[in-house]
């Protein structure tokens, strides 16, 4: 696909291929050596819950993981938990109709927060165009690693802010979806949202750089993304289950 790969330029950035190869190797080792064969739906549910809490905190929630686990989180946490309960059902739609998957995630996240007619709808024509471009990236045939695709789509959705609210929660949910849909983490046991929370300062500064820093900002985000996925693997409930 040499001349037609839309993400070929990202693969050529210095340090990016090796960073993502190392991150993927770490995820694969964790999934294989930490008991993938004996995981249960409850382990996936725990990963989703941890991810919802981390995503909510990044969105401004002040709720603790214990509060979220007890169903006592604040409004933002409740929004993130609603998304976490539905996100994996959207894997087939992400593969075939990514625009509809984005819209559904926003509608779930923002229910009760904004007017019903704005749920799942882009803010304006420019936002609609950005969403179409991002959907094209999700559906593209590329030799880029799936982790890189996930990091790119995450940054694009968050910095474009195409919806009236909850863009961060949507962007991080889509990142997790890409990992599942591309076979990196089929049981969704990595917690990428917690990886970003653990690296919150670089997460936020690299997002700003991605939005305003041109090629250098994109390069820095891509290198950061590989680090964040490694941190997300460390946050997996498999780590505690295996070590405990």
Buried (B, 14 or more C-beta within 10 A) or exposed (E): EEEEBEBBEBBEBEEBBEBBEBBBEBBBEBBEEBBBEEBEEEBBBBBBBBBBBBBBBBBEBEBBBEBBBEEEBBEBBBBBBBBBEBBBEBBEBBBEBBBBBBBBBBBBBBBEBBEEEBBBBBBEEEBBEBBEEBBEBBBBEBEBBBBBBBBBBBBBBBBBBBBBBBBBBBBBBBBBBBBBBBEBBBBBBBBBBBBBBBBEEBBEBBBEBBBEBEEEBBBBBBBBBBBBBBBBBBBBBBBEBEEE
